[in-house]
Amino acid sequence: MISASPAVSSAPLRLHRAPDPVPIEEPVPEPFDAPHPHHTPIHTPQNEDPVPDPKPS
């Protein structure tokens, strides 16, 4: 005789759950004290090196 129901494992089902996020304890920087470490510096005419004059007078 062939059984119509599929074989069921008797092992308990264990679900995986990711750990709860832990708050990052970093000191809050003062505003405008330094540029953001993950951002590239902004290129502005004020912070570029002066181009030397090829024909000084």
C-alpha positions in Angstrom: 0.0 0.0 0.0 1.3 3.5 -0.9 0.7 6.4 1.5 -0.7 9.6 0.0 0.8 11.9 2.7 4.4 13.0 2.3 7.0 12.0 4.9 7.2 14.6 7.7 10.4 15.0 9.7 10.0 14.9 13.4 12.9 17.4 13.9 11.8 20.7 15.4 11.8 23.7 13.1 14.3 26.4 14.2 13.8 29.8 12.8 16.8 32.2 12.4 16.3 35.8 13.5 18.9 38.5 13.0 20.3 40.1 16.2 18.8 43.4 17.2 20.7 46.4 16.0 23.0 47.9 18.6 23.1 51.7 18.8 26.5 53.1 17.8 28.1 55.1 20.6 30.2 57.7 18.8 30.7 61.2 20.0 28.6 63.7 18.1 31.0 66.1 16.3 30.6 69.8 16.7 28.9 71.3 13.7 31.3 72.6 11.0 34.5 71.4 12.9 35.7 69.1 10.1 34.6 67.8 6.7 32.7 64.6 6.6 35.3 61.7 6.5 33.3 59.8 3.8 32.8 62.7 1.4 35.5 64.0 -0.9 36.6 67.6 -0.4 34.6 70.1 -2.3 36.7 71.8 -5.0 36.3 75.5 -4.9 38.5 78.3 -6.4 39.3 79.4 -2.8 41.1 76.1 -2.0 43.0 75.5 -5.2 46.8 76.2 -5.5 47.6 79.3 -7.5 48.9 78.5 -11.0 52.5 79.9 -11.5 52.8 82.5 -14.2 54.8 80.9 -17.1 56.1 84.4 -18.2 56.9 86.4 -15.1 57.3 90.1 -15.9 
